[in-house]
Amino acid sequence: MCVEDKKTSNVEELPDLTGRKAKCMGAGFKCNCDGIVDSSWDLPLFIYQPDRAYDIYYCGCDGWD
């Protein structure tokens, strides 16, 4: 039987991304794509930036190697 110990459960809730946008930042931050999408924790290499206008992620514009 598995019982959850509430004292040791350290699950943090992720911030709500509703209304936020993420901008693609390719290698060296020189990506020239129009990669602005709704922010999502599922975006590749997503970084939440609460103090900036855009979060960032990688759209694959410079390849995946």
Secondary structure, DSSP 8 states (H G I E B T S, - for coil): -----TTT---------TT-EEEE--GGG---S--EEE--TTSTT-B--TTSS-EEE--STT---
